[in-house]
Amino acid sequence: MAELIGPILDVIKFIGHNAKKYLKFQRKFTEYVDDFNQAQADLRAKEADFQQQLEDEHHFGKTPKQEVKRWFEKVEQKLGHAQHVEDKISKGKYLFRSCLGKLVDEATQAMKEVHAEGNFSGGLVVNDPSTIAVNLPTPEVVGATNVREIIYMYLMGDAVGLIGVGGMGGIGKTTIMKDVHNRLLKESKFRKLIWVTVSQDFDIRRLQKNIAFQLGEELSDDDDAIVRAGKLSKMLRGQMRYVLILDDVWERFSLEDVGILEPTTNNGCKLVLTTRSERVAESMGFKKVEVPCFSMEEAMNLFLSKVGQDMLPNPTLEPLMKLAVRECDGLPLAVVSLAGCMRGKSDPRMWENAIDELRGNIRNINDMEDKVYGCLKFSYDRLRGIDQDCLLYCALYPEDHEINKNEIIEYWMEEGLIDETGSRKAMGRSGHSILQKLKENCLLERVQDRPCIKMHDLVRDMALHITRKRFLVKAGMQLKEVPNMEEWGEDLEKVSLMRNFISTSPQTMKCLKFPKLTTLLLSRNALKEIPESFFEHFPNLKILDLSYTRLQSLPNSISFLEKLTVLLLRGCWNLKSLPCLSKLQALKKLDLGRSGIGEITHLTGIPTGTLSKLCRLQYLPIHSKLRSAEDLRELNKLEVFEGWFHNVGVLNTFASNRKPLYKYSIRVGSPAAVDHLSTSRNIVGFRGIKIDVGDEIILPYGIEELSLLECRGVRSINDIGLRNATALKGCELGDCSELESVISSKCDQFQTLGSLNLSELENLKVIVEVGAGESSVGIFSSLKKIGFQ
């Protein structure tokens, strides 16, 4: 009955006021709904674009502006309200379409206003103070002293403004420039040090964008390259006295076309590039500084610094070490990789065998760069088979890409490269152990202050050479179309086309089938549609990554990929529905995070009963609101979950009688109760809901962080019930108007609490309210941080 009162009041207004206006809502109701849907899609698309941009810019040490953060909060609120309106549209709760049309129009205008507010002068980000003027990560530099001094002298003097550091791959150009960069930080001559990696797949717009990012500025994608060059030139002119280091330049380009100023004594700027090409630096007018190979003494010192000085006193090993190092011909990367794989080996016979293998790899090779390949191949051959496969998998990413550790380990898990007999937690530990081993062998590089690793260009080249018949890798190559069919060999096992501009997949593939293909990576493309017959060419596909594409739907043929174990659709905001997935019985990972999938009860989202049939599902992020958890109760193998529940009842259904999850992030109530992926802890967040004393709330086992924002009725945390919160590390309470105390009686669960944040609690009287004869001593025995606002 209560649901009728609102519409009836609107009808009274309709009779007494402007009937013409209300008749417009009645007559053009369908048009208003279409406009509403378009506004919702536009806002989601803009939010997704900004999310992706922020993710990319984080790589450059940037953090979102406060106004951008507030805009995201507004977006969450408006989209949450839009979801509420969409409920009314689908369930027809209003008596008259005129009333509902008015509600739809108001929601539409609100979303359009927020969309229009999403224009931020100067970009989305600011420099993170913790990353300004920091040392670049570099190992202890051995050798090349003269080269470093020459470069430093040119930079500090006035005679040379353009410096080209040349030398073959693996000779140490990047390491030398990092050392020089870190040395310049101690000087006051330059106001700004700018480091940009160019890479083999040169793209002028990307280079312009990356330089602007380093300056804390943004260039519009709508401007052409010439206009962008003018704007970038103005930005650089405003800096004055800067050093711009362009690392890994492969081909000649015009500085003017990019917008890079010519260094002069008046502007005090310097420009350095590193290149393995003999002609690039000279053809661009740069003063060339050639990096030579190490002397035997320098190579031996570098080798001992990596293999361990404790091995040197052995008089039997020392001559063998020198023989092994001599085979590296003074190439630093070869020396380092050799030391990594021979660390801790004290048996002389192992060294003798290593020397024989090295000589076999590089015998009759005159080209110095090929000798580096030979040494790298030696290091690769001494890895375990599993470690080899894990290293090769890293080559599926673009050149110079910073690979997130957790992401690559997840891929290794799904590929079956890590022992599958244990839990995801155990496999994760194994994955980190493999990463550590590959870093120790100097086949992967760490990234400073980021949970990422990188592959050296030559290591990646070696990996692609080894897999040339099995892998097709065109990642980050600015492709606009799928590669020609001539490149798709029948023995292909993995195809990576991630991070391109591909908008469509081929309508026909000449009736070819690729029975060995198990992995297809198409993430971060402009892909809008996939032909119905596309997946028929890959009958044994196991891993399909379509994340951050513009797909609006998936072909029904995807349901015939019966061996598919991983389907990644994260960030597909335009995706509104899925075909029937119930046949995908092998599916272990389904990622719908930040996608446009509707509520689970809507026909436009995931049909009820679909998820319950995916009995092997272990990993499920789904950020659309779930009004029922009955399907999820059947997922007995679930280990990782991200979700948004409509109310406490749905949470209770999910959490009751469930085995502990390895990792989860859950929000309950209004949008933005939890910023998914913002923490590595297991977190549950409540927002905008009413919690009465005596209400049963079942929290999942292993909860580490609890958040209550804008919750009514709750007077203390005791009202939540913390029976399963035996490992609570953090608690956030904000804008809960009726909260009088944090806890109202002794609570052992708070003994593990490390941080407590309290904000806008107008009725808070005490932190701990204890009864007669009770003591509060020891309740917060682990507390390290408490915040008040």
Secondary structure, 3 states (H helix, E strand, C coil): CHHHHHHHHHHHHHHHCCHHHHHHHHHCHHHHHHHHHHHHHHHHHHHHHHHHHHHHHHCCCEEECHHHHHHHHHHHHHHHHHHHHHHHHHHCCCCCHHHHHHHHHHHHHHHHHHHHHCCCCCCCEEECHHHCCCCCCCCCCCCCHHHHHHHHHHHHCCCCCEEEEECCCCCCHHHHHHHHHHHHCCCCCCCEEEEEECCCCCCHHHHHHHHHHHCCCCCCCCCCHHHHHHHHHHHHHHHCCEEEEEEEECCCCCHHHHCCCCCCCCCCCEEEEEECCCCHHHHCCCEEEECCCCCHHHHHHHHHHHHCHHHCCCCCHHHHHHHHHHCCCCCHHHHHHHHHHHCCCCCHHHHHHHHHHHHHHHCCCCCHHHHHHHHHHHHHHCCCHHHHHHHHHHCCCCCCCCEEHHHHHHHHHHHCCCCCCCCHHHHHHHHHHHHHHHHHCCCCEECCCCCEEECCHHHHHHHHHHCCCCEEECCCCCCCCCCCHHHCCCCCCEEECCCCCCCECCCCCCCCCCCCCCEEECCCCCCCECCCCHHHHCCCCCEEECCCCCCCCCCHHHHHCCCCCEEECCCCCCCCCCCCCCCCCCCCEEEECCCCCCCCCCCCCCCCCCHHHCCCCCEEEEEEEECCCHHHHCCCCCCEEEEEECCHHHHHHHHCCCCCCCEEEEEEECCCCCCCCCCCCCEEEEECCECCCCCCCCCCCCCCEEEEECCECCCCHHHCCCCCCCCCCEEEEECCCCCCEEECCCCHHHHHCCEEEEECCCCCCEEECCCCCCCCCCCCCCCCEEEEC
